[in-house]
């Protein structure tokens, strides 16, 4: 996510800016709180990405972490942060 934010060429992060293009990006993004043009908070995007990766891998955490291109320890910490089981 950090990399996507840093490399984003506009002020709004878009699905095309995300590094995990193999995830089904057709899945709906979380609802925006401030309207359709408001940017997503990073926490919402991270939680969404983790859930999509887990869905894509059938709940296999190690594969989901690889899909997101992060190490498993960081993935596990993020899951705990968002209460994902």
Residue pairs with C-beta under 8 A, 6 or more apart in sequence:
1 18
1 42
1 45
1 46
1 49
3 19
4 13
4 17
4 18
4 19
5 13
5 42
7 17
8 14
8 17
11 39
12 39
13 39
13 40
13 45
15 25
15 29
18 25
18 45
18 49
19 68
19 69
20 49
20 53
20 67
20 68
20 69
22 56
22 67
23 49
23 52
23 53
23 56
23 67
23 68
24 52
24 55
24 56
27 52
27 55
29 40
29 45
29 48
30 40
30 44
30 47
30 48
32 38
32 40
43 82
46 78
46 82
47 82
47 84
49 68
50 64
50 68
50 75
50 78
50 79
50 82
50 84
51 84
53 64
53 65
53 67
53 68
54 60
54 61
54 64
54 84
56 64
56 67
57 63
57 64
57 67
61 72
61 75
61 76
61 79
62 72
64 75
65 71
65 72
65 74
65 75
65 76
68 75
70 78
78 84
79 85
